[in-house]
Amino acid sequence: MPASTEDIASLLARVPAFAELGPQELAEVAAVAVPRSFAPGESVFREGDASNTCYVVRDGRARAIREHSDGRQITLATFGPGDIFGELAMFDDERRSATVEAIEELDVLAILGSDMRRLMREHADIAVKLAVALVRRLRSTNERLAQQSFQTVQSRVATALAQLVDQARAAGAAERDVEVTTTQADLAKLAGSSRESASRFLAVLERAGVISQGRGRLTVHDPAALGGYVY
């Protein structure tokens, strides 16, 4: 069943980039949002593509990746329900700085940058509130990157796993025994570590009863315990 404008506005209200907007402003944005779907492994956009649309995740998960000329990949971020990506398209049409692909069946809301810029011209408050929200997000990202630069491998892996748990909870998972769809290789990329180092640390977590591992999946039995490995 297609989402109503009210349902879309309700989802947008939970997105940090739109959190400062009021009901009427959210309705204006919801009116130009278009539902789209992507199959697992399908690219939403690729690095170097024209940047003309931002996306809000309704259901499923996606990841942003960068690829080195020698074929190595690094996962920059993962996105779950309520997350936004490609948001700089709201302000300019620069080329994409990364590839975003669906990890599983992915439903998103696509918002054309030209539509958002028109709304910002017509409603100055929308432009100011979006700018405030994006500055806060940039500051948070900078703090996270600075923190990661001083973290050990196990701390980075634990942090990345905790982020995946938060996404799963946002999609309706319980507080404990949270099932996360990821491979050791993908988790290592997200944490910026080698697969071997991530695998060794996951084995430590498994022996401690914090997680159990399956094929392409992890179950985090005690998410709170991950905090004990982050420093």
GROMACS elastic network, one bead per residue, 0.5 to 0.9 nm:
[ bonds ]
;  ai    aj funct       b0    kb
    1     4     6  0.89932   500
    2    35     6  0.81265   500
    3     6     6  0.80278   500
    3     7     6  0.59415   500
    3     8     6  0.64658   500
    3    35     6  0.81019   500
    4     7     6  0.51267   500
    4     8     6  0.62723   500
    4     9     6  0.85671   500
    4    30     6  0.89635   500
    5     8     6  0.50823   500
    5     9     6  0.60590   500
    5    10     6  0.85487   500
    5    27     6  0.68964   500
    5    30     6  0.57281   500
    5    31     6  0.63012   500
    5    33     6  0.87826   500
    6     9     6  0.50745   500
    6    10     6  0.61526   500
    6    11     6  0.87174   500
    6    27     6  0.72915   500
    6    30     6  0.78000   500
    7    10     6  0.50461   500
    7    11     6  0.63461   500
    7    12     6  0.87122   500
    7    30     6  0.87006   500
    8    11     6  0.51216   500
    8    12     6  0.61923   500
    8    13     6  0.86568   500
    8    26     6  0.86797   500
    8    27     6  0.82514   500
    8    29     6  0.89383   500
    8    30     6  0.56179   500
    8    31     6  0.85020   500
    8    33     6  0.78688   500
    8    58     6  0.89747   500
    8   109     6  0.82794   500
    9    12     6  0.50021   500
    9    13     6  0.61658   500
    9    14     6  0.89700   500
    9    23     6  0.77625   500
    9    26     6  0.53963   500
    9    27     6  0.56689   500
    9    28     6  0.86474   500
    9    29     6  0.75825   500
    9    30     6  0.52985   500
    9    31     6  0.85893   500
   10    13     6  0.52155   500
   10    14     6  0.69987   500
   10    23     6  0.89933   500
   10    26     6  0.81900   500
   10    30     6  0.89914   500
   11    14     6  0.54951   500
   11    15     6  0.69790   500
   11    56     6  0.86977   500
   11    58     6  0.76451   500
   11    81     6  0.89256   500
   11    82     6  0.66477   500
   12    15     6  0.51662   500
   12    16     6  0.84104   500
   12    17     6  0.84935   500
   12    18     6  0.61608   500
   12    19     6  0.75052   500
   12    26     6  0.69002   500
   12    29     6  0.83705   500
   12    30     6  0.75525   500
   12    56     6  0.78367   500
   12    82     6  0.74462   500
   13    16     6  0.77464   500
   13    17     6  0.88251   500
   13    18     6  0.59943   500
   13    19     6  0.52507   500
   13    20     6  0.81690   500
   13    21     6  0.74800   500
   13    22     6  0.84708   500
   13    23     6  0.84134   500
   13    26     6  0.70396   500
   14    17     6  0.87468   500
   14    18     6  0.74688   500
   14    19     6  0.62388   500
   14    82     6  0.62904   500
   14    83     6  0.86972   500
   15    18     6  0.54783   500
   15    19     6  0.58537   500
   15    56     6  0.79358   500
   15    82     6  0.54733   500
   15    83     6  0.62210   500
   15    84     6  0.69710   500
   16    20     6  0.78475   500
   16    82     6  0.85709   500
   16    83     6  0.80656   500
   16    84     6  0.83374   500
   16   133     6  0.64862   500
   16   134     6  0.81122   500
   16   136     6  0.89552   500
   16   137     6  0.78051   500
   17    20     6  0.75666   500
   17    21     6  0.88966   500
   17    84     6  0.76865   500
   17    87     6  0.83522   500
   17   129     6  0.84651   500
   17   130     6  0.60356   500
   17   131     6  0.83954   500
   17   132     6  0.84602   500
   17   133     6  0.50240   500
   17   134     6  0.58623   500
   17   136     6  0.89029   500
   17   137     6  0.77968   500
   18    21     6  0.55793   500
   18    22     6  0.88966   500
   18    26     6  0.75800   500
   18   126     6  0.88513   500
   18   129     6  0.77115   500
   18   130     6  0.63799   500
   18   133     6  0.70847   500
   19    22     6  0.81730   500
   19   129     6  0.84487   500
   19   130     6  0.85192   500
   19   133     6  0.73454   500
   20   126     6  0.85526   500
   20   129     6  0.56139   500
   20   130     6  0.72693   500
   20   132     6  0.81969   500
   20   133     6  0.69575   500
   21    24     6  0.80759   500
   21    25     6  0.56985   500
   21    26     6  0.60117   500
   21   125     6  0.83075   500
   21   126     6  0.67130   500
   21   129     6  0.65456   500
   21   130     6  0.79057   500
   22    25     6  0.52687   500
   22    26     6  0.60739   500
   22    27     6  0.86160   500
   23    26     6  0.51085   500
   23    27     6  0.61722   500
   23    28     6  0.87294   500
   24    27     6  0.50239   500
   24    28     6  0.63401   500
   24    29     6  0.88814   500
   25    28     6  0.50598   500
   25    29     6  0.64997   500
   25    30     6  0.86394   500
   25   123     6  0.83968   500
   25   125     6  0.86978   500
   25   126     6  0.68979   500
   26    29     6  0.51536   500
   26    30     6  0.60026   500
   26    31     6  0.85740   500
   27    31     6  0.61163   500
   28    31     6  0.53271   500
   28    32     6  0.71532   500
   28   119     6  0.76937   500
   29    32     6  0.55843   500
   29    33     6  0.65607   500
   29   111     6  0.81189   500
   29   115     6  0.84909   500
   29   116     6  0.73804   500
   29   119     6  0.77996   500
   30    33     6  0.51479   500
   30    34     6  0.84568   500
   30   111     6  0.87484   500
   31    34     6  0.83536   500
   32   110     6  0.84682   500
   32   111     6  0.63607   500
   32   112     6  0.77383   500
   32   115     6  0.68405   500
   32   116     6  0.83080   500
   33    55     6  0.88866   500
   33   109     6  0.56272   500
   33   110     6  0.54783   500
   33   112     6  0.77829   500
   34   108     6  0.81897   500
   34   109     6  0.52930   500
   34   110     6  0.50191   500
   34   111     6  0.64749   500
   34   112     6  0.87999   500
   35    58     6  0.87761   500
   35   107     6  0.71001   500
   35   108     6  0.57385   500
   35   110     6  0.61515   500
   36   106     6  0.83446   500
   36   107     6  0.58677   500
   36   108     6  0.53510   500
   36   109     6  0.61025   500
   36   110     6  0.66459   500
   37   105     6  0.74731   500
   37   106     6  0.55395   500
   37   108     6  0.62076   500
   37   109     6  0.87038   500
   38    41     6  0.82628   500
   38    42     6  0.60288   500
   38    43     6  0.76982   500
   38    44     6  0.71401   500
   38   101     6  0.84907   500
   38   102     6  0.64704   500
   38   104     6  0.83206   500
   38   105     6  0.61329   500
   38   106     6  0.51030   500
   38   107     6  0.65953   500
   38   108     6  0.83255   500
   39    42     6  0.53932   500
   39    43     6  0.86014   500
   39   102     6  0.65295   500
   39   103     6  0.82423   500
   39   104     6  0.66259   500
   39   105     6  0.50179   500
   39   106     6  0.64345   500
   40    43     6  0.87035   500
   40    62     6  0.87295   500
   40   101     6  0.78062   500
   40   102     6  0.50368   500
   40   103     6  0.51513   500
   40   105     6  0.52516   500
   40   106     6  0.72788   500
   41    62     6  0.89270   500
   41   101     6  0.59189   500
   41   102     6  0.51808   500
   41   103     6  0.58034   500
   41   104     6  0.71823   500
   41   105     6  0.87781   500
   42    45     6  0.88860   500
   42   100     6  0.87464   500
   42   101     6  0.55084   500
   42   102     6  0.55626   500
   42   103     6  0.81552   500
   43    46     6  0.65693   500
   43    99     6  0.71802   500
   43   100     6  0.58687   500
   43   102     6  0.63630   500
   44    62     6  0.88033   500
   44    99     6  0.77096   500
   44   100     6  0.55853   500
   44   101     6  0.54264   500
   44   102     6  0.70849   500
   45    48     6  0.87535   500
   45    49     6  0.66259   500
   45    50     6  0.87604   500
   45    51     6  0.87511   500
   45    96     6  0.78080   500
   45    98     6  0.82967   500
   45    99     6  0.57819   500
   45   100     6  0.56891   500
   45   101     6  0.71975   500
   46    49     6  0.55878   500
   46    50     6  0.89331   500
   46    96     6  0.68441   500
   46    97     6  0.83416   500
   46    98     6  0.63630   500
   46   100     6  0.63734   500
   46   101     6  0.81918   500
   47    50     6  0.88179   500
   47    65     6  0.86218   500
   47    66     6  0.75495   500
   47    67     6  0.88645   500
   47    95     6  0.73670   500
   47    97     6  0.52844   500
   47   100     6  0.80806   500
   48    51     6  0.84425   500
   48    94     6  0.88241   500
   48    95     6  0.50192   500
   48    97     6  0.63991   500
   48    98     6  0.74331   500
   48    99     6  0.82788   500
   49    94     6  0.86937   500
   49    95     6  0.54122   500
   49    96     6  0.53310   500
   49    97     6  0.84571   500
   49    99     6  0.87704   500
   50    53     6  0.88917   500
   50    93     6  0.64749   500
   50    94     6  0.64756   500
   50    96     6  0.62450   500
   51    54     6  0.82190   500
   51    86     6  0.75382   500
   51    88     6  0.79731   500
   51    89     6  0.54203   500
   51    92     6  0.75223   500
   51    94     6  0.54983   500
   51    95     6  0.52016   500
   51    96     6  0.55124   500
   51   113     6  0.82038   500
   52    86     6  0.85756   500
   52    88     6  0.88885   500
   52    89     6  0.52198   500
   52    90     6  0.76392   500
   52    92     6  0.77262   500
   52    93     6  0.55979   500
   52    94     6  0.82165   500
   52    95     6  0.88312   500
   52   111     6  0.86778   500
   52   112     6  0.59737   500
   52   113     6  0.52216   500
   52   114     6  0.73267   500
   53    86     6  0.67324   500
   53    87     6  0.76124   500
   53    88     6  0.86760   500
   53    89     6  0.55544   500
   53    90     6  0.72336   500
   53    93     6  0.88158   500
   53   110     6  0.63753   500
   53   111     6  0.55002   500
   53   113     6  0.51834   500
   53   114     6  0.82537   500
   54    84     6  0.72886   500
   54    85     6  0.60245   500
   54    88     6  0.73855   500
   54    89     6  0.58450   500
   54    90     6  0.68215   500
   54   109     6  0.82620   500
   54   110     6  0.58814   500
   54   111     6  0.53361   500
   54   112     6  0.64690   500
   54   113     6  0.68117   500
   55    83     6  0.83740   500
   55    84     6  0.55862   500
   55    85     6  0.54664   500
   55    86     6  0.62713   500
   55    87     6  0.71697   500
   55   108     6  0.61120   500
   55   109     6  0.54443   500
   55   111     6  0.62241   500
   55   112     6  0.88119   500
   56    80     6  0.89820   500
   56    81     6  0.77403   500
   56    82     6  0.63178   500
   56    83     6  0.57262   500
   56    85     6  0.66298   500
   56    86     6  0.89538   500
   56    87     6  0.89909   500
   56   107     6  0.86559   500
   56   108     6  0.53439   500
   56   109     6  0.50380   500
   56   110     6  0.67263   500
   56   111     6  0.82410   500
   57    60     6  0.71962   500
   57    61     6  0.75683   500
   57    62     6  0.84391   500
   57    79     6  0.72595   500
   57    80     6  0.60654   500
   57    82     6  0.54131   500
   57    83     6  0.55339   500
   57    84     6  0.63717   500
   57    85     6  0.83485   500
   57   106     6  0.74484   500
   57   107     6  0.61769   500
   57   109     6  0.64730   500
   58    80     6  0.78303   500
   58    82     6  0.62537   500
   58    83     6  0.82839   500
   58   106     6  0.77327   500
   58   107     6  0.53339   500
   58   108     6  0.50179   500
   58   109     6  0.68561   500
   59    80     6  0.69190   500
   59    81     6  0.51643   500
   59    82     6  0.82499   500
   59   105     6  0.78123   500
   59   106     6  0.57951   500
   59   107     6  0.50528   500
   59   108     6  0.69192   500
   59   171     6  0.75033   500
   60    79     6  0.84027   500
   60    80     6  0.60638   500
   60    81     6  0.65935   500
   60   102     6  0.79249   500
   60   103     6  0.76797   500
   60   104     6  0.58572   500
   60   105     6  0.55572   500
   60   107     6  0.63721   500
   60   108     6  0.85898   500
   60   171     6  0.82731   500
   61    78     6  0.70627   500
   61    79     6  0.54647   500
   61    81     6  0.72568   500
   61   101     6  0.88432   500
   61   102     6  0.61473   500
   61   103     6  0.55049   500
   61   104     6  0.58410   500
   61   105     6  0.73697   500
   61   106     6  0.60519   500
   61   107     6  0.86265   500
   61   167     6  0.86451   500
   62    77     6  0.85928   500
   62    78     6  0.56860   500
   62    79     6  0.51178   500
   62    80     6  0.67616   500
   62   100     6  0.66536   500
   62   101     6  0.54995   500
   62   104     6  0.71543   500
   62   105     6  0.89024   500
   62   106     6  0.71646   500
   63    75     6  0.68231   500
   63    76     6  0.74808   500
   63    77     6  0.57040   500
   63    79     6  0.59604   500
   63    80     6  0.89597   500
   63    99     6  0.81455   500
   63   100     6  0.54657   500
   63   101     6  0.56478   500
   63   102     6  0.65361   500
   63   103     6  0.66828   500
   64    74     6  0.85908   500
   64    75     6  0.58474   500
   64    76     6  0.54072   500
   64    77     6  0.52884   500
   64    78     6  0.62395   500
   64    79     6  0.81268   500
   64    85     6  0.87030   500
   64    98     6  0.62005   500
   64    99     6  0.55093   500
   64   101     6  0.66878   500
   65    73     6  0.65844   500
   65    74     6  0.55899   500
   65    76     6  0.54863   500
   65    77     6  0.74097   500
   65    98     6  0.57607   500
   65    99     6  0.52768   500
   65   100     6  0.63055   500
   65   101     6  0.80535   500
   65   189     6  0.88856   500
   66    72     6  0.85026   500
   66    73     6  0.56911   500
   66    74     6  0.55024   500
   66    75     6  0.66334   500
   66    76     6  0.71335   500
   66    97     6  0.80363   500
   66    98     6  0.53500   500
   66    99     6  0.63747   500
   67    70     6  0.80541   500
   67    71     6  0.61021   500
   67    72     6  0.56954   500
   67    74     6  0.65401   500
   67    75     6  0.89338   500
   67    98     6  0.83434   500
   67    99     6  0.85171   500
   68    71     6  0.53623   500
   68    72     6  0.51885   500
   68    73     6  0.61613   500
   68    74     6  0.82968   500
   69    72     6  0.73698   500
   73   189     6  0.73102   500
   74   186     6  0.85949   500
   74   188     6  0.86726   500
   74   190     6  0.68237   500
   74   191     6  0.88898   500
   74   192     6  0.69442   500
   75    78     6  0.76439   500
   75   186     6  0.71968   500
   75   187     6  0.83990   500
   75   188     6  0.84620   500
   75   191     6  0.79635   500
   75   192     6  0.76970   500
   76    98     6  0.84559   500
   76   189     6  0.77934   500
   76   190     6  0.60699   500
   76   191     6  0.86566   500
   76   192     6  0.85548   500
   77   190     6  0.64401   500
   78   103     6  0.89677   500
   78   163     6  0.86111   500
   78   164     6  0.78426   500
   78   167     6  0.88421   500
   78   190     6  0.78457   500
   79    82     6  0.82323   500
   79    83     6  0.56151   500
   79    84     6  0.73764   500
   79    85     6  0.77087   500
   79   164     6  0.88677   500
   79   167     6  0.75580   500
   80    83     6  0.56268   500
   80    84     6  0.86152   500
   80   164     6  0.85575   500
   80   167     6  0.54578   500
   80   168     6  0.75831   500
   80   170     6  0.77301   500
   80   171     6  0.74511   500
   81    84     6  0.86976   500
   81   107     6  0.89267   500
   81   108     6  0.86879   500
   81   167     6  0.71046   500
   81   168     6  0.86097   500
   81   170     6  0.65791   500
   81   171     6  0.60323   500
   82   167     6  0.89413   500
   82   170     6  0.78610   500
   82   171     6  0.87601   500
   83   167     6  0.89694   500
   84    87     6  0.66630   500
   85    88     6  0.82906   500
   85   100     6  0.85165   500
   86    89     6  0.59550   500
   86    90     6  0.82552   500
   86    96     6  0.78265   500
   86   100     6  0.88835   500
   87    90     6  0.57124   500
   87    91     6  0.79803   500
   87   113     6  0.84378   500
   87   134     6  0.87262   500
   88    91     6  0.55280   500
   88    92     6  0.64822   500
   88    93     6  0.81292   500
   88    94     6  0.83740   500
   88   113     6  0.84006   500
   89    92     6  0.52012   500
   89    93     6  0.57462   500
   89    94     6  0.74572   500
   89    96     6  0.88759   500
   89   112     6  0.77399   500
   89   113     6  0.51226   500
   89   114     6  0.84636   500
   89   116     6  0.88852   500
   90    93     6  0.82015   500
   90   111     6  0.83364   500
   90   112     6  0.73831   500
   90   114     6  0.71947   500
   90   115     6  0.82322   500
   90   116     6  0.56973   500
   90   117     6  0.63120   500
   91   113     6  0.68061   500
   91   114     6  0.85992   500
   91   116     6  0.80706   500
   91   117     6  0.67409   500
   92   113     6  0.74136   500
   92   114     6  0.88380   500
   92   117     6  0.88222   500
   93    96     6  0.87189   500
   93   113     6  0.78198   500
   94    97     6  0.86150   500
   96    99     6  0.73776   500
  102   105     6  0.67555   500
  102   106     6  0.59864   500
  103   106     6  0.76691   500
  103   181     6  0.86834   500
  103   182     6  0.87123   500
  104   181     6  0.88237   500
  111   114     6  0.85993   500
  111   115     6  0.71449   500
  111   116     6  0.73064   500
  112   115     6  0.52652   500
  112   116     6  0.65246   500
  112   117     6  0.87875   500
  113   116     6  0.50826   500
  113   117     6  0.61185   500
  113   118     6  0.85582   500
  114   117     6  0.51189   500
  114   118     6  0.61644   500
  114   119     6  0.86692   500
  115   118     6  0.51289   500
  115   119     6  0.62981   500
  115   120     6  0.86864   500
  116   119     6  0.50437   500
  116   120     6  0.61541   500
  116   121     6  0.86502   500
  116   127     6  0.89367   500
  117   121     6  0.61927   500
  117   122     6  0.86166   500
  117   127     6  0.82909   500
  118   121     6  0.51158   500
  118   122     6  0.62292   500
  118   123     6  0.85080   500
  119   122     6  0.50532   500
  119   123     6  0.57979   500
  119   124     6  0.82461   500
  119   126     6  0.73445   500
  119   127     6  0.80945   500
  120   123     6  0.50635   500
  120   124     6  0.55853   500
  120   125     6  0.75547   500
  120   126     6  0.55588   500
  120   128     6  0.84277   500
  121   124     6  0.61582   500
  121   126     6  0.87179   500
  121   127     6  0.76715   500
  122   126     6  0.87478   500
  123   126     6  0.56033   500
  123   127     6  0.70836   500
  124   127     6  0.52568   500
  124   128     6  0.64447   500
  124   129     6  0.87421   500
  125   128     6  0.51614   500
  125   129     6  0.60505   500
  125   130     6  0.84541   500
  126   129     6  0.52355   500
  126   130     6  0.60060   500
  126   131     6  0.84885   500
  127   130     6  0.52699   500
  127   131     6  0.61561   500
  127   132     6  0.87180   500
  128   131     6  0.51693   500
  128   132     6  0.62843   500
  128   133     6  0.87554   500
  129   132     6  0.51301   500
  129   133     6  0.62361   500
  129   134     6  0.86571   500
  130   133     6  0.51429   500
  130   134     6  0.61192   500
  130   135     6  0.85535   500
  131   134     6  0.52136   500
  131   135     6  0.61058   500
  131   136     6  0.86372   500
  132   135     6  0.52412   500
  132   136     6  0.63485   500
  132   137     6  0.87846   500
  133   136     6  0.52037   500
  133   137     6  0.63560   500
  133   138     6  0.87796   500
  134   138     6  0.61156   500
  134   139     6  0.85538   500
  135   138     6  0.50289   500
  135   139     6  0.61411   500
  135   140     6  0.85884   500
  136   139     6  0.51119   500
  136   140     6  0.62083   500
  136   141     6  0.86423   500
  137   140     6  0.50656   500
  137   141     6  0.61583   500
  137   142     6  0.86380   500
  138   141     6  0.50315   500
  138   142     6  0.61682   500
  138   143     6  0.86431   500
  139   142     6  0.51351   500
  139   143     6  0.62688   500
  139   144     6  0.86720   500
  140   143     6  0.51487   500
  140   144     6  0.62040   500
  140   145     6  0.87021   500
  141   144     6  0.50637   500
  141   145     6  0.61801   500
  141   146     6  0.85678   500
  142   145     6  0.51740   500
  142   146     6  0.61329   500
  142   147     6  0.85730   500
  143   146     6  0.51157   500
  143   147     6  0.61366   500
  143   148     6  0.86202   500
  144   147     6  0.50986   500
  144   148     6  0.61407   500
  144   149     6  0.87179   500
  145   148     6  0.50671   500
  145   149     6  0.62886   500
  146   149     6  0.53269   500
  146   150     6  0.71875   500
  147   150     6  0.56678   500
  147   151     6  0.65884   500
  148   152     6  0.81120   500
  148   155     6  0.83620   500
  148   156     6  0.65571   500
  148   191     6  0.88423   500
  149   152     6  0.85216   500
  150   231     6  0.88108   500
  151   154     6  0.80136   500
  151   155     6  0.56897   500
  151   156     6  0.61135   500
  151   230     6  0.78335   500
  151   231     6  0.65893   500
  152   155     6  0.51227   500
  152   156     6  0.62745   500
  152   157     6  0.86842   500
  152   230     6  0.84979   500
  152   231     6  0.79729   500
  153   156     6  0.51384   500
  153   157     6  0.61451   500
  153   158     6  0.85220   500
  153   191     6  0.76255   500
  153   192     6  0.80969   500
  153   193     6  0.63499   500
  153   194     6  0.88720   500
  153   197     6  0.71991   500
  153   198     6  0.74251   500
  153   201     6  0.83758   500
  154   157     6  0.51047   500
  154   158     6  0.60042   500
  154   159     6  0.84641   500
  154   191     6  0.89699   500
  154   197     6  0.80715   500
  154   198     6  0.72405   500
  154   201     6  0.60436   500
  154   202     6  0.86829   500
  154   229     6  0.67687   500
  154   230     6  0.75497   500
  155   158     6  0.51293   500
  155   159     6  0.60810   500
  155   160     6  0.85950   500
  155   191     6  0.88310   500
  155   226     6  0.88803   500
  155   227     6  0.88012   500
  155   228     6  0.89800   500
  155   229     6  0.55292   500
  155   231     6  0.61610   500
  156   159     6  0.50520   500
  156   160     6  0.61166   500
  156   161     6  0.85479   500
  156   188     6  0.89946   500
  156   190     6  0.86698   500
  156   191     6  0.51833   500
  156   192     6  0.75327   500
  156   193     6  0.80239   500
  156   229     6  0.89396   500
  156   230     6  0.72841   500
  157   160     6  0.50846   500
  157   161     6  0.60774   500
  157   162     6  0.85115   500
  157   187     6  0.70874   500
  157   188     6  0.68909   500
  157   190     6  0.79198   500
  157   191     6  0.51150   500
  157   192     6  0.82268   500
  157   193     6  0.78057   500
  157   198     6  0.65341   500
  157   201     6  0.78831   500
  157   202     6  0.84693   500
  157   229     6  0.89987   500
  157   230     6  0.87334   500
  158   161     6  0.50915   500
  158   162     6  0.60879   500
  158   163     6  0.86677   500
  158   191     6  0.83690   500
  158   201     6  0.87800   500
  158   202     6  0.88948   500
  158   226     6  0.57342   500
  158   227     6  0.74428   500
  158   228     6  0.88718   500
  158   229     6  0.63018   500
  158   230     6  0.63280   500
  159   162     6  0.50499   500
  159   163     6  0.63055   500
  159   164     6  0.88310   500
  159   191     6  0.77038   500
  159   226     6  0.75699   500
  159   227     6  0.78557   500
  159   229     6  0.83772   500
  159   230     6  0.65053   500
  160   163     6  0.51087   500
  160   164     6  0.64831   500
  160   165     6  0.87796   500
  160   187     6  0.70074   500
  160   188     6  0.86634   500
  160   190     6  0.63739   500
  160   191     6  0.56814   500
  161   164     6  0.51186   500
  161   165     6  0.62921   500
  161   166     6  0.87470   500
  161   180     6  0.84766   500
  161   187     6  0.72632   500
  161   190     6  0.89383   500
  161   191     6  0.85550   500
  161   220     6  0.86883   500
  161   223     6  0.89071   500
  161   226     6  0.80517   500
  162   166     6  0.62572   500
  162   167     6  0.87257   500
  162   223     6  0.69397   500
  162   224     6  0.86896   500
  162   226     6  0.67763   500
  162   227     6  0.81470   500
  163   166     6  0.50681   500
  163   167     6  0.63641   500
  163   168     6  0.87249   500
  164   167     6  0.50619   500
  164   168     6  0.62194   500
  164   169     6  0.86559   500
  164   180     6  0.65968   500
  164   181     6  0.84989   500
  164   182     6  0.87120   500
  165   168     6  0.50340   500
  165   169     6  0.61844   500
  165   170     6  0.85869   500
  165   173     6  0.84431   500
  165   178     6  0.65715   500
  165   179     6  0.78290   500
  165   180     6  0.65928   500
  165   220     6  0.76745   500
  165   223     6  0.72958   500
  166   169     6  0.51105   500
  166   170     6  0.61776   500
  166   171     6  0.87022   500
  166   173     6  0.89255   500
  167   170     6  0.50091   500
  167   171     6  0.63821   500
  167   172     6  0.88857   500
  167   173     6  0.87345   500
  167   180     6  0.88935   500
  168   171     6  0.50631   500
  168   172     6  0.65304   500
  168   173     6  0.54569   500
  168   174     6  0.85106   500
  168   178     6  0.71481   500
  168   179     6  0.74336   500
  168   180     6  0.66839   500
  168   181     6  0.89370   500
  169   174     6  0.63014   500
  169   175     6  0.71391   500
  169   178     6  0.76511   500
  170   173     6  0.70701   500
  173   176     6  0.82521   500
  173   177     6  0.85551   500
  173   178     6  0.61106   500
  173   179     6  0.76824   500
  174   177     6  0.70061   500
  174   178     6  0.62315   500
  175   178     6  0.68740   500
  175   221     6  0.89629   500
  175   222     6  0.84622   500
  175   223     6  0.77291   500
  176   220     6  0.70580   500
  176   221     6  0.53844   500
  176   222     6  0.57413   500
  176   223     6  0.65373   500
  176   224     6  0.87574   500
  177   211     6  0.83040   500
  177   219     6  0.58471   500
  177   220     6  0.52232   500
  177   222     6  0.66574   500
  177   223     6  0.79535   500
  178   218     6  0.81731   500
  178   219     6  0.54004   500
  178   220     6  0.50387   500
  178   221     6  0.63103   500
  178   222     6  0.82627   500
  178   223     6  0.77328   500
  179   217     6  0.69278   500
  179   218     6  0.57826   500
  179   220     6  0.63226   500
  179   221     6  0.85150   500
  180   216     6  0.87298   500
  180   217     6  0.56592   500
  180   218     6  0.51597   500
  180   219     6  0.60319   500
  180   220     6  0.74754   500
  181   216     6  0.61190   500
  181   218     6  0.64804   500
  181   219     6  0.87048   500
  182   185     6  0.81858   500
  182   186     6  0.62223   500
  182   187     6  0.65113   500
  182   215     6  0.87999   500
  182   216     6  0.52776   500
  182   217     6  0.52104   500
  182   218     6  0.68556   500
  183   186     6  0.51807   500
  183   187     6  0.61757   500
  183   188     6  0.85009   500
  183   214     6  0.89871   500
  183   215     6  0.74988   500
  183   217     6  0.63282   500
  183   218     6  0.80353   500
  184   187     6  0.51358   500
  184   188     6  0.60494   500
  184   189     6  0.86320   500
  184   195     6  0.63361   500
  184   196     6  0.87614   500
  184   198     6  0.68366   500
  184   199     6  0.63995   500
  184   202     6  0.84337   500
  184   216     6  0.77103   500
  184   217     6  0.87734   500
  185   188     6  0.51050   500
  185   189     6  0.62773   500
  185   190     6  0.87279   500
  185   194     6  0.79666   500
  185   195     6  0.52832   500
  185   196     6  0.87592   500
  185   198     6  0.81122   500
  185   199     6  0.85723   500
  186   189     6  0.50728   500
  186   190     6  0.62267   500
  186   191     6  0.86330   500
  186   195     6  0.83690   500
  187   190     6  0.50747   500
  187   191     6  0.61860   500
  187   192     6  0.85139   500
  187   193     6  0.86038   500
  187   195     6  0.80749   500
  187   198     6  0.74957   500
  188   191     6  0.50605   500
  188   192     6  0.59211   500
  188   193     6  0.50357   500
  188   194     6  0.57922   500
  188   195     6  0.52516   500
  188   196     6  0.84536   500
  188   197     6  0.79354   500
  188   198     6  0.55684   500
  188   199     6  0.82391   500
  189   193     6  0.62173   500
  189   194     6  0.73731   500
  189   195     6  0.77661   500
  190   193     6  0.78954   500
  191   194     6  0.87128   500
  191   198     6  0.83662   500
  193   196     6  0.83186   500
  193   197     6  0.65859   500
  193   198     6  0.66005   500
  194   197     6  0.53364   500
  194   198     6  0.63275   500
  194   199     6  0.85748   500
  195   198     6  0.51232   500
  195   199     6  0.59421   500
  195   200     6  0.86147   500
  196   199     6  0.50568   500
  196   200     6  0.62642   500
  196   201     6  0.87653   500
  197   200     6  0.52503   500
  197   201     6  0.64126   500
  197   202     6  0.87128   500
  198   201     6  0.52171   500
  198   202     6  0.61291   500
  198   203     6  0.86272   500
  199   202     6  0.50878   500
  199   203     6  0.62157   500
  199   204     6  0.87655   500
  200   203     6  0.51645   500
  200   204     6  0.65378   500
  200   205     6  0.89664   500
  201   205     6  0.64148   500
  201   206     6  0.86704   500
  202   206     6  0.61042   500
  202   207     6  0.86183   500
  202   211     6  0.78245   500
  202   212     6  0.87530   500
  202   213     6  0.83597   500
  203   207     6  0.61891   500
  203   208     6  0.85812   500
  203   211     6  0.88203   500
  203   212     6  0.88735   500
  203   213     6  0.87848   500
  204   207     6  0.52396   500
  204   208     6  0.62851   500
  204   209     6  0.87979   500
  204   210     6  0.88695   500
  205   208     6  0.50470   500
  205   209     6  0.63349   500
  205   210     6  0.52905   500
  205   211     6  0.58473   500
  205   212     6  0.81287   500
  205   226     6  0.86137   500
  206   209     6  0.50662   500
  206   210     6  0.58005   500
  206   212     6  0.54227   500
  206   213     6  0.74299   500
  207   210     6  0.76701   500
  207   211     6  0.81846   500
  207   212     6  0.86648   500
  208   211     6  0.77852   500
  209   212     6  0.71939   500
  209   220     6  0.88552   500
  209   221     6  0.73133   500
  209   222     6  0.79682   500
  210   219     6  0.85510   500
  210   220     6  0.60375   500
  210   221     6  0.54006   500
  210   222     6  0.52121   500
  210   223     6  0.73315   500
  210   225     6  0.67349   500
  210   226     6  0.76796   500
  211   218     6  0.67675   500
  211   219     6  0.54354   500
  211   221     6  0.53993   500
  211   222     6  0.72098   500
  211   223     6  0.85720   500
  212   217     6  0.88182   500
  212   218     6  0.59259   500
  212   219     6  0.52935   500
  212   220     6  0.67404   500
  212   221     6  0.75701   500
  213   216     6  0.82001   500
  213   217     6  0.62895   500
  213   219     6  0.64123   500
  213   220     6  0.88097   500
  214   217     6  0.50241   500
  214   218     6  0.58711   500
  214   219     6  0.79547   500
  215   218     6  0.80197   500
  220   223     6  0.58211   500
  222   225     6  0.55778   500
  222   226     6  0.75090   500
  223   226     6  0.55970   500
  223   227     6  0.78420   500
  224   227     6  0.58489   500
  224   228     6  0.78991   500
  225   228     6  0.55513   500
  225   229     6  0.76405   500
  226   229     6  0.55700   500
  226   230     6  0.69800   500
  227   230     6  0.52412   500
  227   231     6  0.82033   500
  228   231     6  0.78000   500
